[in-house]
Amino acid sequence: MHKGIKKDIVTIIIFSLAAYPVVVMAAHFSQSYAIFQSRGPSLSPPRHLEIDERFLATPDGQRLYAWWLQTGDAKKTVLYFQANGTNISQKIFRIETFKEMGVNALLIDYRGYGKSTGRIKQEQHIYTDGQTAWNYLVDEKRIDQEDIIVWGRSLGGAVASEIARGKKIAALVLESTFLSLDTVARRQYWFLPTTRLLKYHFENGRKLKQVRAPVVIIHSMEDDYVPFSQARKLYEAASEPRYLIETTGSHIDSFDRQWAFFGSSANRSGNRQQVLFRVMESIGLDTSSPTRHTTRSD
C-alpha cells in the first residue's frame, strides 16, 4: 500500500477516535430536544367541533393546554395522548374519528408542546402530565374510571401505558407504539452506546403486565420506524383480553387516514371503516350506528 494512503487512513482513524467522544456527549445532552419535539403553538379549534378549551394545572406548576370533546350523551371517554412532533390542533381528523366512534375525548399538549408551559426534562414529567389529564377526568368531570379508554399513539403510547397500569379502565389502546425507547434507539443509532446514554426508557412492554383491562394494539405492517415485530412483542406481553390489529402505511400514517390503505401490497386489514369497527368492537363500543364521515381534511 502506498505510504501516502497509509498515512491518510491513520489520520482518519485518529480523527474518528478523537471525534467519537464528542459525538457521544452531544447525543447525551441533546436527547431531550431530539425526543420531545412540538411543531409550533396550538391553534384554536374549529367552531363546528364545539371543543371546550382548558388549561390544566400540574402539581409542579405547569399549565397544560387541553381540548375537551363532549359527544352527545356518550358514556365512554377517550383520554388521548399524542405522538411526538405535533400538537393537539393538528388532530382534527382524530377528533372527528372520536365523534364517529360515539365517545367523548380529552386531548392534551404535553409541557413544552403547543400552548403548554414548561419543558420535559425527565421521564417523570410527561407521566405527570398524563396523570394530570387523568385526574381532570376523574376528579373534575366525575367520569368513572371504568368508562375511560386510555389511548396513546407512538410516544403517547408510553404515557398511556404508564397511566393505565393498575387502574380499572375500559381499555388501553396502543397505536404505532414501541416496546421500549431503548429498542428504538439501538435500531436507529446503532453506532452509539444508547443503553448508557439514554435518560428516557419508556419500558412499555414491562408495564403491560400490570394493565388490568383489554389491550388493543394497532400497528402497520409497513412501519418504517417502529417495526411490526415490536407490536407483536407488546401483544405477547399483554394479558387477555388482547387484540392486535394490523394496518398499512408508514409510521406517520394513522389508521383513520384513508390514504394509508391505498397503493400497498401489505394491506391485510381492509378499508378504514373495517379497521375502525374492529377497534370499536375490541374496546366494547356499539358499532351498530356510528356517525360516518366521508371526507378528511388532514
N, C-alpha and C positions, 0 to 999 in steps of 0.2 A: 504494500500500500504506500502511496506517495506520502512523504513526510508532511507536506502541507495539508493533505486531507486528514492525516492522523491528528495533527495539531488542531484542526477545526473541530474534529469530533470531541477531543478532550476539552476544548473550550466550551462547546455546547453542553457537555455533561456537567462540567463545573458550574456553569451558569444555571443550569436546571436545578442542581442540588442546592445552590445558593438561593434561588428564587422560590423553591418549593415551600420552605417555612413561611415566607411572606404570603404566599397564596393561601396556606392553611390558616394563618392568623386573620387574613382578610375575610375568609369564609366564616370563621368563628364569630367575628364581631359584626358581620353584616347579615347574619342569618335571619334576624328578626325582620329586617326590611325585605328580604327575599321571600320569606314565608307568608307574611301578612301584608298584602297589597290591596289598596282600595282605589277605585277609579273615580276620583272627583267627588264632590259633595252630592248628597241625595237631593233629588228634585221633589217637589210636592206631588202627591198622587193625582191621577186623572179624576175629575169630578164624578164620572159615570160609575166608578168603582165604589164610591161612598166609603172611602177609607178614613178611619179616625187616626190622626197623628198624635203620637205621645212621646214624651221623654221619660225614661225610666231611670231612677237613681240607683246606682250600685252601692254596696256597703263601703267601698273605698273612695267614694266621692266623684265618680264619673257619671255622665248623663248619656244614656243610650237612646238614639233616635229609633222609634218603632212605629210600625203600621199595624192597626187592628182592623180586621175584616169581619164584620158581622153578616152572616149569610142567613137571612130569614130567621126562623126559629130553630136552626141547626143545633143539635145536641153535642156533636163531636167537634173538637177544635184541634187544628194542627199548630204545633209550635215548630216553626221552620227556621233552620239555621243554614245560612247561605254558604256558597263556596268562596274561595279567595278571589281577589281581583275584580270585585264588583261591589255594588251597594243595593239596598232594597228597592230603590226607584228603577232599577234595571230588571225588576222581577214582575213586570206587568203580566207576562204570559203565565207565570206561575200563580199569581193571584187569580187569574181567570180560570185556571185549572182547578184551584181550590173551590171556587164558586161552582164550577161544573160538578165537582165531587159532592157538593152539598155540605161543606164544612166551614166553620169559622177558621180564622187563621191569625196568628201573631208572627210578624217578621221583625227582626232587629238588625241594626247595624252594630257590629262589634265596636269596641272602643278604637278610635282612630279611623273608623270607616264612616263614609258619608258625613252626616251631621253630628255623629257621636264625638264626645271629647276623649282626651287621653291617647294612649298608645299601648299596644300589647308588648310587654317586656318580659313576661314569663308565662308559662303554660297555664298557670292557675288563673291568670287574668281573663282569658277567653272563657274558662269554665265559670268564673264569677259572673260574667256577662250572661251566659246561658242560664245560670241559676236565678239571676235577677229577672229574666224573662219568665221563667217557670213560676217564681214567686208572684209575679204580677197576675198570672192566670189563676193561680190557686187562692191567693190571699185577697186580691182586689176584685177580680172578675168572679170569684167564688165558683170556679169550674172544678168539678170533681176530677181528681187525677186519673180516674179510670176512663174518663171521656177525652183524655188528651193523647193525641198521636204525635210523638216526637219524631221529627223528620229532619235529616241532615244531608246535604249534598257536598261531596268531596271533603274539603276541610271541615265543613259544617257537620259531617258525619262523626267527626271526633268529638265535637261539642255534644251532639245528640247522644252518642254512646255514653258519655260521662253523665249527662243529666238523667238518662233513662235507667241507669243501673240502680237496683234496689227499690224502684218505685213501681206501684201498681198502675201502669199506664195502659191505654188501649192497644198501642202498638209502637214499635220502633221501626222507622224506615231509613235505610242507608242507601243513598244513591251515589254511584261512582266514588265510593269511599275506599280508602286504603286500609290494609291490615294494620300497619303502623307507619309512622313517618320514617322510621329507620329503614324499612324495606324500600320505600320510595327513594330515599337519599342514596342508599347503596347502589340502586339501579341507575340513577341519574348522574351521580357524582362518584363513580367507581374509583376514581383516582385520588380521592380524599379519605382520610380516616374518619368517616362520618359517625361511627359509633362513639368515638371520643369527643367529636366536635359538637354534636347536636345538644342544644339546651331544651329542645322540644321533642317529645317522643310520640305522643298520641297513640297509645297502645290499645287500639280499638278491639282487636281480637281477644285480648285478655279480658276486657271489660264486658264483652258479650256474655261471658259465663255468669255474670251477675244480673242479667236482664231477665225479669220475670214476666215477659209479655211476648206476643207474637213478634217475630223479627222478619222484616221484608227487605230483601237486598235486590236493588235494581242496578244493573251494570251492563255496559256494552261489551259485546264480544270483540269489538274493534278498538277499544280504548287504547290510545297510544301513549298514555301517561301512567295510568294505574292499570296494569294488566288484569284481565278477567280472572286469572289464577288467584289474585288476591281476594276477589269477591267470593270465589269458591272456598277459600280458607276462612273467610268471615262466616260463610254459611255453615261450614263444618264446626266452627267454634260456638255457634248459637244453639240454644236448646229448642226443642219442639214446643209449639208450632213454629216452623221457619219456612221461608219461601225465597227462592232465587229466580228472579225474572230477568231474562236476557233481552237486551235491546241492541240497537246498532248505532253506528256513528262514532265520532271521536269523543275524547274526554269532555270537551266543552259542549257537546250536544246533549240536551236533556231529553227524557223520554216523551215530553209533551211538545216538542218541536217537530212538526210534521216532517220536515225535510230530513230528519235523522233516519227515515225509513225508506229513502229513495236512493237508487244507484248503489246499493250494497249487495255484495254476494253472500253476506253472512246474516241475512235477515231471517232470524229464527223466531221472531216474536210477533209477526204480523203487523197490522197498522196501529196507529196511535190509539185509536179507540179500544182495540182489543187489549193493549197493554194497560191502558187506564182502567178498564174493567177488571183486569187481573189484580191490579194494585188495590182497587176498591174492595174486591172480594176478599183479598188476603187480610185486610185490616178491618173487615166486618162492616163495611158500608153498604147501603142499599144501592144496587145497580139497576133497579127497575126503570127509573125515570130520571137520569141525570140531565142537567141542562146542557145542551150541545152548543159548542162554539165551532163554527166552520172556518173562521179566519183567525190569523195571528199576525200581529204587527212586529213581534220580537223574533 
